[in-house]
Amino acid sequence: ATEKLEDELSQHVKKALTPDETAPKQKHVRACIIYTCDVKGSGSFWHVLKTFPLLSDEIVTFKALIVFHKVIRQGHPLVLKDAISEASWLDNLVRHTNQYGHGGYGILIRAYVQFLHAKLQYHSYHPEFSGTFDYQEYVSLKGVEDPNEGFETINDLLGLLDKLDSLQKMIFDSFRNTSTNECRIAALVPLVEESYGIYQFLVSMLMAMHQIIGSVEVLGPLRDKFRAGHYAMFNFYHACSNLRFLTSLITVPRLSQDPPDFLAQGPPTVPPRKTAPPREAEERRRLQDEELARQRQQQAEMERQRQQQLALEREHQNQLEMQRRMEMQRQAEQQSLLEEQQRMLAQQQQYANAAAEKQLLQQRLANIQNQLDNYRNQTGRDAATIQAYEGRIRALEQELETFASANKSRDDIKEDMIRKLQDEVQQWKTKYEALAKLYTQLRKEHLDLLGKFKVLKDAGARQTDGVRAEVARLNEELRSKAKEMTEIMLERDRLRADIDRARLEGDGEIRRLRDQLASVQRDLDQAQLESRREVDRLLAKSAAEREALEQASRAKNDDTEVLKTGLDETLLALSGLQQTVQQHEVAMKRLRGDHASQLNKMMDNVLQSCIEMVDQAVYTLESPTDLGNQTASPEYVSSLVEKLVVTTGEFGDAFVRLVQSGDQIGAITQSHTFANAMVQFLHNVKGVARLASEEDGQADELLRAAKDAVVLGGRHFFEAMKSAALGAIPGSQRIGHIADLTEQAQTRMAETLLLVDKLIADEVRQAMTGDLGDAVDREMHAAAQAIEDAARRLQELMAQPRELNVHGAILQAAIALTTAISNLIRCATATQQEIVAHGRGSSNVATFYKKNNKWTEGLISAAKAVAVATTYLVESADGLVTGSHTYEQLMVAAQEVGVATTQLVAASRVKTVPFSKTQDKLEDAATRVREATKLLVKAARAASQRHAQLAADQEISHMGRHEYKVKEMEQQVQILELEKSLTNARYKLASIRKSGY
């Protein structure tokens, strides 16, 4: 099992590090990351990466750095530790890379290696940070407890962010307008993800530092560096958001234009000391920690909602019209549900208003209690004054005793009234606490219902962005209302503390006033009268206010009952709506199943039609009556085999996308393309088999290999992609199964290439030994020169004496044919140059021809055939005028010209550029050549028939009856001899063609 994993790892690394200037495939990079998690370490990853030939191509080296970066970020944690010890391998890449290479990747490789060194060095100094800079708990910010250590950690992070910014700027500066930038853009993917993780860490750590350290000036350099890094990241993300290829891979973060204001978070607190902090400092610290935790939770929630939003948008792109109608219906239901939720929030607002009014009542009761306490203190002072007056005025002792007893009874009445008021206050307090508990319970149930509603919304409704934003805003308002309620309760406790403090101050005031009673003896009578009147007035006022409070309480109780009834009705309606949503969800699942079944049936029908096309082509291959494409050359068939191998890979990739994202259109298109390529391959292989030797069974071997490649490779591939066969494979193994089938089919098709190569002529092989670009240009120039010589020779023949009515028409048709062939050669040269410019990328022309040697062989062979056929056409026309050649030779030469030009067009068509106007011009030129060839053959055939008819008429005009019979017998004998000669000529033609290849 370990060897299998290592082999698979080698294959994935090989496929990810292709020399093409494209991004490394995500599936191969993901497979490397999964391998490190499976083996719980780096395992053989470093060995595979070191033994791979990275230094042969700078594009491969740059892709290896991208894969290295992604694996140490997202792989197993031990991979990052092992990478620190493997840093010397990065230096080796830089030493063996040319800084000024032709592809422009040398400078990027050096800059990328410097950034990776800085990253590894940072992780070696700060092992508590993960490779992705992703944190889950606040404990990750433990460095800020020590100001010095926190300062160094933040400063190192800012330095790493600055190196990352330098690398991304260099990548953007290296973009080219004439070539694809896909490989360079792929390097920006891990940089975007890493920079955003570093940015989040910096924000959280700087916020904590400002809340702990008291000196704001000390953190000034860090704020300046962070402000510069923020603007750099803002510009970086803005530039990345304009790259369509990058936005199709990841979601680019969005930052505010201005950096966070850390000084606005509140006044800095004093740093913690060794002594026990006061209660208020601990409370403030606890509230700060809670605020930080809430902000981190909000960020995580926003990130999760963003990921859910991205998945929702991708899913909506693949839904059909029926699903969209269901979505509209669900949106209407969700709108009604949202309105119901808003009504519930309005009811909760009424609860909050009721609680606020009760708070006002509590404040009014507290004011009344304070007034009663003041008057009770005044009464105590009056009693003390009476007692002092009794000691000093003996004559009025009896009167004072009577007054004292009266005051005592009055005090008892006051105490009773105070106790009653305190009982009423306690009752109001109990009712308020009950209402607060009821409100808390209702709020908890409402939050639970909101959670359930959110789950239902995410599973079946997929509410639109506007509705989600509205719900988030309402939830935020609800949290703010809860926060205000908490602040109101804290304010109530503060007021109670103020009441207790006022009572203590009142007791002190009483003691002070007792000392001053001696100075107010003369005002005793007047004070007693005023005191009685004031007490009576307060009692009346207290009774009136108590009655008003009781009425207000009864009204609030009635409102509470109404609200509770409305809440119960809302809960019942929400329960019914939840059942409706569940029913819609079941119906949607059933519709999705039916839709998937229909799509599978449609895909199976497409695959079955492709299988029938392949079966028909195999039947034609085995039919002795069908000779295939008799004009096909081994070089052209070799290029068709290469094209078939590429088409096989595209067919496999299309079904991989079908398994991953349900892309039916690409799978159907590639299925038809794959089937047509196999049909075209069999038709041309049957034609080129005429050149193989029949004595040693070479032709049968070639046809058998071609049949096995199509049946066991292509047809079996079609059968394996049907829904029944693919459904039997577990979902996690389907992509690997498709990759194995693709590799098997390509291997079988490539086996026929060896047999076809044996039929290639030695002349073409010798031409392929030198500079292929010069060889192609030389043969194309030779063909053009041969056509020019032919046109000039035909113009000379037109000037010679001849049979005007016969030879003139034939020579004009021949001149028109050479003109059309000359135009065809120019179009073919332009098409060949366009193909080379489009396909070579950053490599030179010779490398492109060497890489596509089979196509080059076909192009050289086709150019030679055009030159030879044109030369023979001129010789036939010259001989026809001078009398050394016949009309039949001219017709054969014209047909050979048509075959050679068809081969040249077919060779160009193998590597054609999609939607190329140059290729369209070449097709039009080929059509004009075919039409000119038909006209020449038609003119020669007509002239031959006229000449034969005149000769026959002249010969039989002077014959007798007996001579007629003898001549008829001689003609029959001559016909038999000619048929025998025709058969022998055909055998001889086949032998000549075999010896030619």
N, C-alpha and C positions, 0 to 999 in steps of 0.2 A: 504493500500500500504506500510506503514511503517513497519507493522508487517511482511509482506511478505519479504521485504528487510532484516529485521533482521533475519528471518528464513533462508533465503538464505546465509546470512553472517555466521550464525552458521554452516551451512552445509559445506561451503567453508573452514572455520577454522578447522572443524573436519577432512575433507579430506586432508587438508594440513599437519596436525599434526598427521599423522599415526605413529604407533610404529615401522614400518619397517625402516631399515637403508638405506633409499633412500632419494633423494633430494625432498623437497616440490614441488609439481606440480606447474608450472609457472601459469597455468590458475587459480588456486585457490588463489594464492598470488595476481595475477593481479585483481581478483574479489574483494579482500579486498581493494586494492588501489582505484579501481573505486568506491567502496562504499563510501569511505571518500570524494571523489570528488563530488559524487551525493548529499550527505547530507551536503557538505561544512563544514566538521569538522570530529572529530573522532567518534561522535555518540555513538553507542553501541559497538564499536570495543573493547574498554577497558573492558567493562562488559563481553563480550563473552570470551575474552582472560583470564580474571581473574577467571571466573567460570569454565573454561575448566580444566580437571584433568591433569595438567602439571607435577606435582611432582611424578606421578606414574611410570614414565619411563624417564631416563635421555636423551634418544634419542628424546622423545617428547619435553622435556625442551629445548634441543639444537635447534630443529627445530623452536620452538616458538621464540627464540632469532633471528633466521634468518628472520622469517616473521616480527617481530618487527622492525628490522633494515631496511628492504626494505620498510615497510609502512611509517616510519617516514622520509625516504629519498624521496620517490616518491609520497607520499600521499598529501592530502590537506595541505597548510601551517599551519592551526590551529592544525593539528595532532602533529607537532613538538612542538608547545607551550604546548599542553596538556601532551605530553610525559615528558617534564621537571618536571611537577608536579607529574608524576607517577613514578618517579625514585625509590621510596621506594619499588615498586613492584619487581624491579630487585634485590634488596637486599634480599627480601624474597625468591627468587629462589635460591640464593647462599646459604642461611642458611639451606635450606631443601634439598640440593644436596650433595651427598657423593663425596668427592674429589677424592677418590680412588675406584670408581665404577668399575664393571667388564667390562664395555664397553669402559672405558678410556675417557668418555665425561665430567667427573667432573671437571678436570683441565681446559678443553676448555671452559666450562660454566663460570667458575670464570674469566678467561681471557677475554672472550667476554663481560661479564657484566662490567668489569673494563673499556674496550674500549668504551662501550655505555655510561657509566657515564662520561667519558672524553668528548665524543661528545656532550652530552646534556649540560654539563657545559660550553663548548666552545660556543654553540649557545645561552646560557643564557647570557654570557658576550658580545657576538657579534650578536645581533638579526638581523643585516642587511644581514647576510649570509643565503642562503637557505639550505635546507637539502641535496641537491645534489651538493652544492658548484658550481653551474652553474651560470655564469654571462652573461648578455646580453649587458650591457653598461659599459662604463668606470667609471660611477658614483659609481659603486660598490667598486672601489678602493679609495674612498674618505679618507680613513684612512691615506694615505701617505701624505696628505697635512700638517698634524701635524707630525713632525719627531718622537716625542716621542710616539704618539699613533700608528703610522705606525710601529715603531720598536716593540711595544708590540704585535700588531696584527700578524705580521710575526712570532715573537717568539712563540706565542701560536699555530699558525698553524704548525710550525715545531715540537712542542711538541706533538700535536695530530697525526701528521704523524709518529712520532717515536713510539707511542703506537700502531698504526695500524700495523707498521712493526713487533713489538713484537708479536702481535696476529697471524699474518700470518705465522711467523716462527714456532710458537707453533703448528699451525694446520698442517703444513708440517711435523713437527717432530712426530706427532701422527698418520701418515699414517701407515697402516698395510699391510703386504703382503698376509695374509691368508684370509682376508675378504674384502668386498667392501668398498671403500672410498667415495662413491657417496655423502653421507650426509655431510662429511667433506669438500668435494670439493664445495658443494653448498654454504657454508659459504664464500668461496673466491670470489664469484660473486659480492656481494655488496662491498667487500673490494677493489677489482680492480677498480670498477667504482668510489668509493669515493676517493681513493688515487690519481687517475688521475685528478679528479676535484681539489683536494687540490694542486697537483703539478702545474697545470696551473695557479692557483691563485698566488702561490709563485713566479713563473717566472715573471708574469706581475707586481706584487707588488715590487719585488726586482729591476726590471728594472726601475720602476718609482722612487724608492727611490734613486738609483744611479744617476739618471738624475736631482734630485732636491737637494739632500744633497751634499755639497761641500767636506766634509771630507770623504775620502775613508776608513781611518782607523777605523772610527766608525762602519761601516758596516761589518768589517772583521769577527766578531763572527757569524753574520747571514750567510755570505757566506760559512764559514766552516761547519755550521750545514746543510745548504742546500746541500753542496757538499756530505756530508755523507748520507743525505736523498736521493739524486739522485742515488748514487751507490746502496743503499738498494732497491729503486724502480726498478732499472735496473735489479738487480738479481731476484727480486720478479716477474716481468713481464716475464723474461726469463724462470723461473721455471713454471709459469702458462701456457706459450705457449706450454709446453711439455705434458700438461694434455688434452687428447683428449675430455673428457667429458666437460671440462670447455670451450674449444675453440668451441664446438658445441653450447654453450649457448650464449656467448658474443665474441666480438672481443678484444683480449688482446692488449693494446697499446704497441707501440715500442718507446723506448727512445734511444737517441744517447749515445754512450759509455761514452763520456765526458760531464760534465754539461755545461750549457751556461756560456759564459765569459761576465759577466756584466761590467767589466772594459773596454772591447773592444767596448762598445756601443758609446764611445765618451768621451771627457773630461767632468768632472762634472761641472755643472753650479752653480753659486752663489745662495743661497736660496733667495726666494722673501722677500723684505723688505716692510715696511709700505709706503715708498715714492713711487711715480710713477716710474716704471721701464723704462729704456731707450728703444728706438724703436728697437734697435738691439736685446736686451734681449727678448722683446715680440715676435719678429719675430722668434727667435730661439726656444722659448717655444712653439709657435704655430706649428713650423715644427716638434718639438718632439712629440707633441700631435697627429699631423697627422700621424707620423711614427708609433706611438703606435696603433692608430686606424687601420692603414693599416695592421700591423702585426696581430692584433686581427681578422680583416676581413679575412686575409689569413688563420689563424688557423681555423676559422669557415668554410671557404670554403673547406679546406682540410678535416675537419671532415665530412662535408656534402658529399664530393666526396667519402670518405671512406665508409659512410653508403650506398650511391648509389652503390658503387662497391660491397659491401656485398649483397645487395638485388639483384644486377644483377647476381652474382655468384649462389645464391640460385635459381633464376628463370631459369638459364641455365641448372641446374641439372635436371629439370623436363620436359625439351623440348624433343620432339621425333625427329626422323631422318629427317622428312620433314622440321621441323623448323630449324634444323642445316644446311640443304642445303640452305634454304632461308637466313640464317645468313651469310653463306659464300658468297652468291650473294650480300647481302647488304654490306658486308665488302669490296668486290671489288668496289662497287659503292662509298663507303666512302673513299676508297683509292684514287679513281679519284678525289673525292671532296677535299681530303686533298692536292693532288698535285695542284689543282686549287687554293686552299687557299695559298699554298706556293708561287705560282706565284704572287698572289695578294700581299703577303708580300714583295716579291722581288720588285714589282712596288712601294710599299710604301717606300722601302729602296731607290729607285731611287729618289722619292720625297724628302726624307730626305737629300740625297746627293745634290740635286739641291738647297735645302734650305741652306746647308752648303756652297756651292759655292757662293750663293748670299750674305751670311754673309761675305765671303772673299772679295767680291766686295765692300761691305759696308765699310769694314776696309780700303781697298785701297782708296776709296773716302774720308774717314776721314783723312787719311794721306795727301792726296793732299790738303784737306781743311786746315790742319794745316800748310803746307808749304806756302799756299797762305796767311794765316794770318800772318805768320812770315815776308814774303816779304812786306805785306801791312804795318806792323809795321816799317819795315826798311824804307819804303817810307815816312812814317810820320816823322821818325827821320831825313830823308834828308830834308824834308820841314822845320822842325824846325831849322836845321842847316843853311839853306838858309836865313830864316828870321833873325836869329841872326847875320849872316854875313852882311846882308844889313844894320843893325843898326850900325855896327862897321866900315864898309868900305863904306863911302858915295860915293866914286868915282865910285864904281861899282853898284850903285843903280839901274840904268836903266837895266843893264845887269841882275841884280838879279831879277828885276820885270819880265823881259821877261822869265827868267828861272822859276820863280814862277808860271807864267801863264801856261808855258809848263808843269810844274809838276802837276798843277791843272787839266789840260786836261787829262794828263796821269792818274791821280788818278781817274778821272771820268770813263776813259776806264776800269781801274782795278775794280772799284766798279760795273760797268756793267757786267764785266766778272764774278765777285764774285757772283752777284745776279743770273746770269744765272746758274752758277754752283750749287748755293743753290737750285734753282728751279729744276734743274736736280736731285739733291740729294733727294729733297722732292718727286719728281715723282718716283724715285727708291724706296723710303721708302713706298710710297702708293702701288706700285706694290708688294713690299715684304709683306706688311700687307694683301693685297688681297690674295696673295699666301698662307700666313699663315692661313687666314680664310678658304680658300679652303681646305687646308690640314686638318684643324681641323674638317671641315664638313665631308670630306671624311673619316677621322679617326672615327668620331662618327657614320657615316653610316656603316663603316666596323665593329665597335663594336656591333652595333645593329644586323647586319647580323650574326656576330659571336654568339650573344645571341640566335637569332632565330635558327641558325644552331645547337647550343648546345641543345636547346629544342627538335628539330627534332631528334638529335642524341640520346638523352636520351629516347625519346618516342618510336622510331621505329628501330633505328640502333643498339643501345647497343654496341657501339664501344669497341674494345678490349683495354686492359690496355696499351699496347704499343702506340696505336694511341692517347689515352687520354693523356698519358704523353707527347707525342710529341706536341699536341695542347697546353697543359699547358706551355710547354717550349716556344713555339712560342708566346703565349700570354704574357709570362714574358718578352721575347725579345721586343715585341711591347711596353709594358709598360716602359721598360728601354729606348727604343728609344724616347718615349714621354717625359720621364724624362730628357734625354739629350737635347731634343729640348727646354724644359723649362729652363734648365741651360744655353743654348746658348742665349735665349732671355734675361735672367738675366745678362749674360755677356755683351750683347749689351747695356743694360741700364747702366751697370757700366762704359763701355767705353765712353758713352755719358756724364756721370758725370765727367769722367776724362778730356774730352774735355773742358767742361765748367770750370773746375778747372784750366786747362792749359791757358784758355783765361784770367781768372782773374790774374794768375801769369804773363801772358804776358803784361797785362796793368801795373802791378807794375814795370815790367822790363822797359816798355816804359818811365815811370816817372823817373826811375833811370838813363836811358840813356840820357834823356833830360838835366839832370844836368851835364852830361859829354860832352855835345856838344862843350863846349868852348875849350876842349883840342884837338879836332880833326879838327880844322879849316884848318890846312895845308893839310889835306887829303881830302878836299872837292871835288876837281876836279876829283881826282882819284876814289873817292867813287861814284861820279855821273856816270862816264863812266862804272864802274863795275856794278852799279845798272841797267843801261840801258841794258847792255848785259845779265845780269841775268834774267831780266824781259822778254826779248825777248825769251830767252831759255826756261823759264818756260811756257810762253804762247804756244810755239810750242809743248812742252812736254804735256801740259794739253790738247791741241787739239787732239794730237795723242792718249792719253789715253782715252779721251772721245769717240773718234771713236771706239777704241777697246771695250770700255764698251757697246756702242750701239750694236756692232756686237754680243757680248756675250749675251746681253739681248734678241736680236732677236733669237739667237740659243736656249736659255732657254725657250722662249715662244713657239718655235716649239716643243721642247721636252715635254713641259707641255701639249700641245694639243694632242700629241701622247699618253701620259700617260692617259689623260682624256678619249680618245677614247678606249684605252685598258681596262680602269676601267668600262666604260659603257658596253663593250662586256662581261666582267667578271660578272657584275651584271645580265645581261640577261641570261648568262649561269647558274648562281646560281639560278635564278628564275625558269628556266626550270628544274634544278636538284631538286629544292624544290617540284615542282609539281610531279616529278617522285617519290620522297620519299613519298609524300602523297598518291599516287596511290598504292605504295607497302604496305603502312601502312593499307589502306582499304582492300587490298587483304589478308594481314596477319590476320586482325581481322576476315575476313570471314573464313579463314582456321582454325583459333582458334575455332570459333563457330562450324564449322563442326566437328573438332576433339573432342571438348567437347561433342557434341551430340552423336558421335560414342562411346565414353567412357561411357556415361550414358546408352546407349543401351546395351553395353557389361555388365555393372554392373547390369542392370535390368535382363538380361538373367541369370547371376549367381545367383541372389537372387531368380528368379523364379525356377531355378533348385533346390535350397535349399528348397523352399516351397513345391515342388513336393516330395522331399525326406521326409519331415515332414509329408505330407499328406499320403504317402505310409506307413509310420511307424504308424500313427494313425489308418489307415485302418487295418493293421496287429494287432494292439492292440485290436480292436473291433471284430476281426475275432474269432469265437469259435474254429476253427480248429488249430490255432496257440497257443501253450502253453507257448511261451517265453523261457527264459533261466531257465530250471528247476533246475539247480545247483546253481542259484544265492542265496545269503544269504542277510538278511536285513542289515548286517554291510557293505557288498560290495555295495549295492544300496545306502546306506547313503553316502559312499565316492563318489559315482557317482554323487549324488545330489550336494555335495560340489564342485566337479570338474565342474559341469554344471553351478553353480553360478559364479565361477571364469571365465569360458569361456564366459559367458554372458557379464561380465565386459570387457574382452579383445575385444569382438566383438564391444561393444560400443566405446571403446577407439580407435579401428581401424577406425571407421567411423568419429570420431572426428578429427583424423589426416587426413582423406580424405577431410573433409570440410575445414580444415585449410591449408593443403599443397598439396592436390590432390594425396595422396598416394593410388593408386588403388591396388597395389600388396598386401599390408597388409590387406585391406578390403576383397579382394577375398579369401585370405588364411584363415582369421578368419571366414568368412561366411561358408566355407566348414567345418572347425573345429567345429563351433557352431551347424551346422546341423547334423554332425556325432555324436556329443555328445548327442543331443536330441534323435536320433534314437537308440543309445546304451542304453540310459536311459529308453525309453519305452520298449525295448525288455527285459531288466532285471526286470523292474517293473511288467510286465506281468508274469514273472516266479516267482517272490517272492510273488505275490498275492495268490499263492497256500497255503501259510502259514497263511493267514488271515481267520478269522471266517466268514462263509457265512450266519450264522443265523442272526446276528445283522447287516449285510450289510457292514462289515468292508472292505471286498475285493472290492466291488463295489465302496465304497467311495475312496479307494486308487487309483483305476483305473481312476475314474472320476477326482480326483485331479491331477493326472499325465497328463491326457489329457488336462485339462484346463491350466495347467502350460505350456504345449508345444504349444497349439493352441493360447490361449489368451496372452501368454508371448512371446514365440519364433516366431511363425508364424506371429503374429501381428507386431512384431519387424521387420521381413523381409519385410512385406508390407510397413511399415512406412519408410523404408530406400530406397525405389525406388525413382527414380529421380522425378517423377510426384508429389509424396507425399512430398518429402523433398523440392522440389522447391516451394511448396505453403507456406512454413515457411519462414519468413524474415531471412535474412542472419545473423543478430545479435542474433537471438533467436535459431538458429539451434543447437548449442552446448548444450544449456540448454535443448532443446527438446530431444536430444539424451540421455542426462543424466537422464531425467525423465523416458524415455522408458526403459533404463537399470535398473533403480531402481524398476520399476513396474515388469519387467520380473523376476528379482532376487527375489522379494518378493513372487511372485506366485510359483516359483520353490522351495523356502525355505519352503512353506506351506506343501509340500509333505514330508518334512523331519520329521515332527511331526508324521505323520501317519506311516512312515517306522520305526521310533524309537519304536513304540508300539510292533513291531514284534521281537525285539531283545531279545535273551534268557537271563534269569536271571543270568546264570553263567557268561556270558560276562559282564553284568552290575556289578556283584560283583567284577570281575577282574579289572574293570575300577575304582573301588573306591580307590585302593591303589596307589602305585608308578607305573605309567604307563610304564616307562622304564623298571623297574624290571619285570613287568607282561609280557611285550613283550619278553624280554630275557628268562624269565622262560618258556613260552609256546614254543618258538623256540627250547630251549634246550630240553624240554620234547619231542617234535616231533623228534629231532635228536636221543634222547636216545631210543625212541620207534622203530625207524628204525634200530638202532644198535642191539637192542634185537631181532627184527624180523630176521635180517640177521644171527645172531648167532643161532637162533632156526631153521632156514631153513638149516643151515650147519649141525646141529645135525640130522635133518630128513634125509638128504642125506646119513648119515652113517647107518641108520636103514635098516633092510630088507624090501623090497618092490617089487612091480611089476616093473621090470627094464624098460621095453619099455614104460610104461604109466606114472608111477609116477616120474621116473627120468627126463623125458622131462618137466613135469609140474613144478617140484621143481627147475630145472635149469632156467626155464623162470621166476619163482617167485624170485629166487636169483638175476637174472639180473634186475628185476623190483625194488627190494629193493636197489640195488646198484645205479640205476638211481635216485630213490627218495632221497637217501642220498646225492648225488651230487646236486640235486635240492635244498635241505634244506640248504646246504652250500652256494650255489649261492644266495638263497633268503635272508640268513642272511647278506651276503656281500652287497646285494642291499639295504636291509633295513638300514644298517649302513651308506651307501653312501647317501641315501635319508635324513637321520637325520643330517648328517654332512653338507650337502648342504643347507638344509632348516632352520636349527635352528639359523644360523647367530651367534650373540653374546650371545644368550640365552642358557640355559642348555638343556639337553636331555628331562628331565621331562616336562619342559615348552613346548617343541615342541610337545610331545605326547599329552599333555593336550590341546594345541591349535588345533591340528588335531585329536580330539578324535574319530570322525567317521571313519577315516582311520585306527586308532589304533584298534578300535573295529573289523573292518574287518580283520585286520592282525591277531589278537588273535584268532578269530573264525576260520580262515583258518588254522592256526597252529594246533588248537585242532582237526579239521576235518582230517588233514593229520595223526596225531598220532592215532586217533581212527580207521581210515580206514586201516592203516598199521597193527595195532594189530589184526583187524578182518581178514585181509588177511592171517596172520600167523596161526590164529586159524583154518581157513578154510583149509589151506594146511595140517596142523597137523591132522585134522579130516579126510581129504581125505586119508591120509596114513593109519590111524588106522581104517578107515571104518565108522566113526561116522558122516561124512559130505559127501555131494554129489558134483559132478562136477559143478552143477548149483550154489551152494553156493560159490564156488571158483570164478566163473565168475562174480557173483554179487560183491564179495569183490574186485576183480581187477578193475571193473568199478567204484566202490566207491573211490578207490585210485586215479584213473584218474580224477574224479570229484573234489576231495579234492585238488589235486595239481593244477588243473586249477584255482580253487578259490584263492589259494595262489599266483599264478602268476598274476592273475587279480588284487588282492589287491596291489601288488607291482607296477603294471603298472600304477595305478592311480596317484601316486606321483613320477613317474619316472623322473630322471635327463636327460635333453636333451643330445643326442649324448653320452650316457653312455655305455662304453664297458662292465661294470658289468651287466647291464640290457640285453645286447646282450647274455652274457653267460647264464643268467637265462632263456632266451627264448630258447636257444639251449638245455639246460637241460630239460625244459618242453617238447620239441619235443622228446627227447630220452625217457622220461617217457611215453609219449603217444605210442611210438612205442613198448616199452617193454610191456605195458598193452595189446596192440593188440596181441602181440605174446603169452602172457599168456592165454588170452581169446581163441585165436585160438587153442592152445595146449589142453586146457581143453575141448573145444567143440569137437575137434577131438577124444579125449579119451572117452568122453561121448557117442559119436556116435558109436565108436567101441564096447564099453561095451554093449550098448543097442542092437546093431546088433547081437553080440554073444549070448546074453541072449535070444533074439527072435528066433534065429536059433536053439538053443538047446531045446527050449520049443515046437516048432511046428514040430520038426523032428520025433516025435513018435505019432502024432495025426492022427485020422481017419477023414473021410469026415464030419460025423455028429459033431465031436468035433471041426473041423475047423469053422463050421457055428456058433456053440455056442460061441466059443472064439471070433469070429468077432463081435457078438452082445455084448458080455461083454466089448470089447475094445471101441465100440461106446458109451456104457453107461459110461465107465470110462472117455472117452474124454469129454462128457458133464459135468460130475462131476468135472473134472479138470478145465474146462472153468469157471464153477461156483466158484470153489475155487480160480481161478485166479482173478476173479472180486472182490471177498471178500477180497483177499489179497491186492489188489490195494487200496480198501477203508481203510483197516487196516493200510497200509503204509502211506497213507495221514494223518490219525489220529495220527499215531506215530510221523510224522514230525511236525504236528501242536503242539502236546504236548511238543516236543523237543524245540520249540521256544516260 
